[in-house]
């Protein structure tokens, strides 16, 4: 419903997907305009702290011979190799104590776009009585999309905040939003400063 306000609460999780240096300008797999989302994500982190919302931070944590890399027959350049600078979170991302971290795609023979694929994230969120997830981060047409679809499939009310994500390609972003909506994910389109979740409204 247009104009509906959405406020974070203690039974929510803010899922921040893969804000790692290799996905920003100068990185090995830079997502266009990725830097634009950092102040929005930081505003949401502040809102989450005020409301007692669980903050979850995911990261690709690849071995150097991961199956997704071109050298192994995959489609991507080598990126986010654990222990390298490119795998580090962006230094402008402000994270408080108590954030929950999830590492994925750690095995060389297995691709994992979703934060829920092969991890214990769903069980951990249920243990903490989380029933609603807000997803932000990179990239909208890959890890954000797959994480959101899995979250909805697993029974969480799932929202993707479009202002706080960017796709690898515009066409990919359009496809991703259609796929997410078809899976029951609520894609929130518009945002106004100061980027608190109360200022997001569905369209």
C-alpha positions in Angstrom: 0.0 0.0 0.0 1.5 3.3 -1.1 2.7 5.4 1.8 2.8 2.6 4.4 5.5 3.3 7.0 7.8 0.4 8.0 9.7 0.7 11.3 12.4 -1.6 12.5 11.8 -3.6 15.7 13.6 -6.1 17.9 12.3 -9.1 16.0 13.7 -7.8 12.7 17.1 -8.4 11.1 19.0 -6.0 8.9 20.9 -8.2 6.5 23.9 -6.3 4.9 25.2 -8.3 2.0 28.8 -8.3 0.8 29.9 -4.7 1.2 33.5 -5.8 0.4 36.2 -3.7 -1.3 36.3 -5.9 -4.4 32.7 -4.9 -5.2 33.5 -1.1 -5.0 35.4 1.2 -7.3 38.9 -0.1 -7.9 37.9 -3.6 -6.9 38.2 -6.7 -9.0 34.4 -7.0 -9.5 33.2 -3.4 -9.0 29.4 -2.9 -9.0 28.4 0.4 -10.7 27.5 3.2 -8.2 28.1 0.9 -5.2 29.5 3.8 -3.1 26.1 5.5 -3.3 24.6 3.1 -0.9 27.1 3.4 2.0 25.5 6.4 3.7 22.0 4.8 3.4 23.2 1.6 4.9 24.9 3.4 7.7 21.7 5.3 8.4 19.9 2.0 8.6 22.5 0.6 10.9 21.9 3.6 13.2 18.2 2.9 13.1 18.8 -0.7 13.8 20.8 0.1 16.9 18.1 2.4 18.2 15.4 -0.2 17.7 17.3 -3.2 19.0 17.3 -4.9 15.5 19.8 -7.7 14.9 22.4 -6.6 12.3 23.7 -9.4 10.1 26.8 -8.9 7.8 27.6 -11.4 5.1 30.8 -11.7 3.0 32.1 -13.8 0.2 35.0 -15.7 1.6 36.4 -17.5 -1.4 39.5 -19.8 -1.7 41.8 -18.7 -4.5 40.6 -21.6 -6.7 36.9 -21.1 -6.3 34.6 -22.6 -8.9 33.1 -19.2 -9.8 36.4 -17.8 -11.0 37.3 -17.7 -14.7 40.5 -19.7 -14.2 38.3 -22.6 -12.9 35.7 -22.2 -15.7 33.4 -19.8 -13.9 32.1 -16.4 -15.0 33.8 -14.1 -12.6 37.3 -12.7 -12.1 39.0 -13.8 -9.0 37.5 -11.7 -6.1 36.9 -11.6 -2.4 39.6 -14.2 -1.7 39.9 -14.7 2.0 42.8 -12.9 3.6 43.1 -10.4 0.8 42.4 -6.7 0.9 39.5 -7.1 -1.6 37.7 -9.4 0.8 37.7 -6.8 3.6 34.5 -4.8 4.4 34.4 -1.2 3.1 36.1 1.0 5.8 33.2 3.5 5.6 30.7 0.9 6.8 29.9 1.6 10.4 29.2 -1.6 12.4 28.4 -1.8 16.1 29.4 -4.5 18.5 27.0 -7.4 18.4 26.7 -7.7 14.6 26.4 -11.3 13.4 28.8 -12.3 10.6 28.2 -14.9 7.9 30.9 -16.2 5.6 29.8 -18.0 2.4 31.3 -19.6 -0.7 34.1 -20.9 1.3 34.4 -24.3 -0.5 36.2 -24.3 -3.9 33.8 -26.6 -5.5 30.5 -24.9 -4.5 29.0 -21.6 -5.6 26.8 -19.9 -2.9 25.1 -16.7 -3.8 22.6 -16.9 -0.9 23.5 -16.1 2.7 21.3 -19.0 3.7 22.8 -21.6 1.3 25.0 -24.0 3.4 25.0 -21.7 6.4 23.2 -21.8 9.8 21.8 -18.3 9.4 18.2 -19.3 9.2 18.5 -21.4 12.4 20.4 -18.6 14.2 17.7 -16.0 13.3 14.9 -18.3 14.4 16.8 -18.9 17.7 16.8 -15.1 18.2 13.0 -14.9 17.4 13.6 -12.9 14.2 10.6 -13.0 11.8 11.2 -10.2 9.4 14.3 -9.4 7.3 15.4 -6.2 5.5 18.0 -6.9 2.9 20.6 -4.4 1.6 24.0 -4.5 -0.1 25.6 -5.9 -3.2 24.8 -7.0 -5.8 21.1 -6.7 -6.3 21.0 -9.1 -9.2 23.0 -11.9 -7.5 23.7 -12.3 -3.8 21.0 -9.8 -2.6 18.4 -11.5 -4.9 19.3 -15.0 -3.9 19.5 -14.2 -0.2 16.1 -12.5 -0.3 14.4 -15.3 -2.2 15.8 -17.9 0.2 14.7 -15.8 3.2 11.1 -15.6 1.9 11.2 -19.4 1.0 12.3 -20.1 4.6 9.3 -18.3 6.0 10.7 -14.9 6.9 8.8 -11.7 5.9 11.4 -10.3 3.5 12.0 -6.8 2.3 14.7 -5.5 -0.1 15.4 -1.8 0.2 16.2 -0.8 -3.4 17.9 2.5 -2.5 20.4 0.5 -0.5 21.4 -1.9 -3.2 22.9 -1.8 -6.7 22.9 -4.3 -9.5 25.8 -5.4 -11.7 23.7 -4.4 -14.7 20.4 -2.4 -15.0 18.8 -5.3 -16.9 19.9 -7.7 -14.3 18.4 -5.5 -11.6 15.1 -5.4 -13.4 15.0 -9.2 -13.7 16.0 -9.6 -10.1 13.2 -7.4 -8.8 10.7 -9.3 -10.9 12.0 -12.6 -9.6 12.0 -11.4 -6.0 8.5 -10.1 -6.2 7.4 -13.4 -7.7 8.9 -15.2 -4.7 7.0 -13.1 -2.2 9.8 -10.6 -1.4 8.6 -7.0 -0.9 10.8 -4.6 -2.9 10.7 -1.1 -1.4 11.3 1.4 -4.1 11.5 5.0 -2.6 13.5 6.5 0.2 13.9 10.0 1.6 16.6 11.4 3.9 17.7 10.7 6.7 17.5 7.1 5.5 15.7 5.7 8.6 13.5 2.8 7.8 10.5 4.9 8.9 11.1 6.9 5.8 10.9 4.0 3.4 7.5 3.4 1.8 6.3 0.6 -0.4 5.0 1.3 -3.9 
